[in-house]
């Protein structure tokens, strides 16, 4: 048999499994009501952490839901139900909420954990397929998965139930994410190593600077000699340009190595007594701290420059970003 062209019955079986699981999710969506709203409000208002817990396959799903919550603005961690009785209960605090996942809602580990959570006065949100289970009974809010039949041919392996748990967990996390007005920039802050994170990192996050750090500044009404001397004395880092400011501290121009070379060609070797305004670069390209690093990179490439002043809303310089700061992020990958 050619393994590259599976028999039609294999494909039909795969489709039926997907259809059955998708129908279970759709039916769960139709039943969504007040309990879901209450759970959302509890998660949104939680002052501590959302602690996901479960056993077996439900526990694995809980780890994924916890990761989704954490990456979308809701502090979260996972607590293994079996490990809880061996010291891991110390992870819990009174302001935490336990989101407990169990299809049956009555497994030995879950029942034991419920008692421990109650002793600690930890609020419980239960996600289960049995409304009459101990988990449903002792949860402040019960998220019912529905009367689910596992799509497993034997009807025993967690499949449809875990799919529903995962989908409902996504619904919780992403609804709260929207309530928090969580933006792409926030997401990038939690994913700096990912492709999206690198693309959405801002200049302030990319640049090797801290607000208040000394910059190579000089007044725009001084001589070239004074500008060089002052910038050398004030700046704690070597830069390829000097930021020139007016009497109000507003950026008015740059003095670059290229400006000095052109000045020497036009005025001779001794430039020290020449006003800096005579040779400085006016109207330099600038960026704001919240400018995307990818935008800064585009400016570097388009204008073939190595440094860009970072200015505040009043056009006062707060930093310099170097092309190497952005290249190190590999944002073009």
C-alpha positions in Angstrom: 0.0 0.0 0.0 1.3 3.4 -0.9 1.5 5.3 2.4 1.5 8.6 0.6 -2.2 8.1 -0.4 -4.1 6.9 2.7 -7.2 4.8 2.2 -10.4 6.9 2.0 -11.7 5.3 5.2 -8.8 6.8 7.2 -9.6 10.2 5.9 -13.3 9.7 6.6 -12.6 8.6 10.1 -10.3 11.6 10.7 -13.0 14.0 9.4 -15.7 12.4 11.6 -13.5 12.8 14.7 -13.0 16.4 13.9 -16.7 17.0 13.2 -17.7 15.3 16.5 -15.3 17.4 18.6 -16.3 20.6 16.8 -20.0 19.9 17.4 -19.2 19.4 21.1 -17.5 22.8 21.2 -20.3 24.4 19.3 -22.9 23.0 21.7 -20.9 24.2 24.7 -20.8 27.7 23.1 -24.6 27.7 22.8 -25.0 26.9 26.5 -22.6 29.6 27.7 -24.3 31.9 30.2 -24.2 33.6 33.6 -21.6 31.2 35.1 -19.2 32.1 32.3 -19.8 35.8 33.0 -19.2 35.3 36.7 -16.0 33.4 36.1 -14.7 36.2 33.8 -15.4 38.8 36.4 -13.6 36.8 39.1 -10.6 36.3 36.9 -10.5 39.9 35.8 -10.8 41.1 39.5 -8.4 38.6 41.0 -5.7 40.3 43.1 -3.5 37.2 43.2 -2.8 34.5 40.7 -5.1 32.2 38.7 -3.9 28.8 39.7 -4.8 26.1 37.2 -4.9 22.5 38.5 -5.9 19.1 37.3 -4.7 15.5 36.9 -3.8 13.5 33.9 -4.8 14.9 30.5 -6.9 17.6 32.2 -3.8 18.7 34.0 -1.9 19.0 30.7 -4.7 21.2 29.3 -4.6 23.2 32.5 -0.9 24.0 31.9 -1.7 25.4 28.5 -4.6 27.5 29.8 -2.3 28.8 32.5 0.3 29.8 29.9 -2.3 31.5 27.8 -3.6 33.5 30.8 -0.1 34.5 31.8 0.9 35.7 28.3 -2.3 37.7 27.9 -2.1 39.8 31.1 -3.5 37.5 33.8 -0.9 36.3 36.3 -1.2 32.5 36.4 0.6 29.3 37.4 0.0 25.6 37.3 -0.4 23.4 40.4 -0.3 19.6 39.8 -3.2 18.1 41.8 -1.1 15.1 43.0 1.9 17.3 44.0 -0.3 19.7 45.9 -0.4 17.4 49.0 3.4 17.1 48.9 4.3 20.7 49.6 3.1 22.5 46.4 0.1 24.0 48.3 2.6 26.5 49.4 2.3 28.1 46.0 -1.2 29.3 46.9 -2.2 32.6 48.6 -5.5 33.8 49.9 -6.0 36.2 47.0 -5.6 33.4 44.4 -8.3 31.7 42.5 -8.1 28.0 41.7 -9.4 27.0 38.3 -9.9 23.2 38.7 -10.2 21.0 35.6 -11.8 17.5 35.8 -14.2 15.9 33.4 -15.6 13.6 36.1 -15.2 16.1 38.9 -14.8 13.2 41.3 -11.4 11.7 40.8 -9.6 10.9 44.1 -6.9 13.5 43.7 -9.4 16.2 42.8 -11.7 15.4 45.7 -8.8 15.5 48.1 -7.5 18.8 46.6 -11.0 20.4 46.9 -10.9 19.8 50.7 -7.4 21.3 51.0 -8.5 24.4 48.9 -11.5 24.9 51.2 -9.2 24.7 54.3 -7.1 27.5 52.7 -10.2 29.5 51.9 -9.2 29.6 48.2 -12.0 30.4 45.8 -12.7 27.6 43.3 -13.9 27.8 39.7 -14.7 24.3 38.5 -14.6 23.1 34.9 -16.3 19.7 34.7 -18.7 17.6 32.7 -20.7 16.5 35.7 -23.0 19.0 37.4 -23.5 16.7 40.4 -19.9 16.0 41.0 -18.0 17.1 44.2 -16.1 19.6 42.1 -19.4 21.2 40.9 -20.9 21.1 44.4 -18.0 23.0 46.1 -17.1 25.4 43.3 -18.2 29.0 43.6 -18.7 29.0 39.9 -19.1 25.8 37.8 -18.3 25.9 34.0 -20.2 22.9 32.7 -18.7 21.2 29.6 -21.9 19.4 28.8 -22.9 15.7 28.5 -19.8 14.7 26.5 -19.1 11.4 24.9 -15.4 10.9 24.2 -14.7 10.5 20.5 -12.2 7.7 21.3 -13.3 4.4 19.7 -13.4 2.8 23.2 -15.1 5.9 24.7 -12.5 6.1 27.4 -9.5 8.2 26.3 -9.9 11.9 27.1 -10.4 13.5 23.7 -13.6 15.5 23.2 -13.6 16.5 26.9 -10.1 17.9 26.8 -10.8 19.7 23.5 -13.8 21.4 25.2 -11.7 22.3 28.2 -9.0 23.8 26.0 -11.5 25.8 24.0 -13.3 27.0 27.1 -10.0 28.0 28.7 -9.2 30.0 25.6 -12.6 31.7 25.8 -11.9 32.7 29.4 -8.3 34.0 28.8 -9.1 35.9 25.7 -12.3 37.5 27.0 -10.4 38.8 30.0 -7.6 39.9 27.7 -10.1 42.1 25.9 -11.4 43.4 29.1 -7.9 44.5 30.1 -7.5 46.3 26.7 -4.4 44.1 26.3 -2.6 45.3 23.1 -0.1 43.9 20.7 2.6 45.9 22.4 1.7 44.3 25.7 1.8 40.9 24.2 5.3 41.6 22.8 6.5 42.6 26.3 5.7 39.1 27.4 7.2 37.5 24.3 10.4 39.3 23.6 12.1 36.2 22.2 9.4 35.4 19.7 9.0 36.6 16.1 6.1 38.8 17.0 7.8 40.1 20.1 10.9 41.1 18.1 8.7 42.9 15.6 6.7 44.8 18.2 9.5 45.7 20.6 9.7 49.5 21.0 12.7 51.8 20.8 12.8 52.2 24.6 12.8 48.4 25.0 15.5 47.9 22.4 17.9 50.7 23.1 20.6 50.3 25.7 19.6 53.4 27.6 18.0 54.6 30.8 16.1 57.8 31.1 18.2 60.4 32.9 21.5 58.9 31.7 23.9 61.6 30.5 23.9 62.2 26.8 26.3 64.1 24.5 24.5 67.4 24.6 25.7 70.9 23.7 23.9 74.3 23.2 23.3 75.1 19.5 24.8 78.7 19.9 28.2 77.5 21.0 31.4 76.9 19.0 32.4 73.6 17.6 35.3 73.4 20.1 33.0 74.0 23.1 30.5 71.4 21.8 33.2 68.7 21.5 34.6 69.5 24.9 31.2 69.5 26.7 29.9 66.4 25.0 33.1 64.5 25.9 32.8 65.6 29.6 29.1 64.9 30.0 28.5 61.7 28.2 29.5 58.4 29.8 29.3 56.5 26.5 31.1 57.2 23.2 28.7 58.2 20.4 29.0 59.2 16.8 27.2 62.5 17.1 26.4 65.3 19.5 22.9 66.4 20.2 22.5 70.2 19.9 19.7 71.9 21.8 18.2 75.4 22.0 17.8 77.4 25.2 14.6 75.5 26.0 16.2 72.1 25.7 14.6 71.3 22.4 16.6 69.4 19.9 17.6 71.7 17.0 20.3 69.7 15.3 23.2 67.1 15.3 26.9 67.5 15.0 28.1 64.3 13.3 31.5 63.1 12.2 30.4 63.7 8.6 29.6 67.4 9.5 33.1 67.8 10.9 34.7 66.3 7.8 32.7 68.6 5.5 33.5 71.5 7.8 37.2 70.8 7.4 37.0 70.7 3.6 35.2 74.0 3.5 36.8 75.9 6.4 40.2 74.4 6.9 41.6 72.2 9.7 40.9 74.6 12.6 37.2 74.5 13.3 37.2 75.1 17.0 36.1 78.8 16.9 33.4 78.3 14.2 29.8 78.4 15.5 28.4 74.8 15.6 25.2 76.1 13.9 27.2 76.8 10.8 27.9 73.1 10.0 25.4 71.1 12.1 22.8 68.9 10.6 19.4 70.5 11.0 16.0 68.8 11.2 17.5 65.4 12.1 15.5 62.2 11.9 14.1 61.4 15.4 12.0 58.7 17.0 9.9 58.5 20.2 10.4 56.0 23.0 7.2 54.2 21.9 8.2 54.0 18.3 8.5 50.3 17.1 12.1 49.2 16.7 11.2 47.9 13.3 10.3 51.5 12.3 13.6 52.7 13.6 15.4 50.1 11.5 13.6 51.3 8.4 14.9 54.8 9.1 18.4 53.5 9.6 18.3 51.7 6.3 16.6 54.4 4.3 18.8 57.3 5.4 22.0 55.3 5.9 22.6 56.6 9.4 23.9 54.9 12.5 22.2 56.7 15.4 18.9 58.4 15.9 17.9 60.8 18.7 15.0 59.6 20.9 12.9 62.6 21.8 9.9 63.1 24.1 6.6 64.7 23.1 8.2 68.2 23.4 11.1 67.2 21.1 13.5 67.1 24.0 16.2 64.4 23.7 16.0 61.6 26.2 18.3 59.1 24.5 20.2 57.9 21.4 19.4 54.6 19.8 22.2 52.9 17.8 21.6 50.7 14.8 23.4 47.9 16.7 20.7 48.0 19.4 18.1 47.1 16.8 20.2 44.6 14.8 20.8 42.6 18.0 17.0 41.9 18.1 17.1 40.2 14.7 13.8 41.8 13.9 14.3 41.3 10.2 14.1 37.5 10.5 
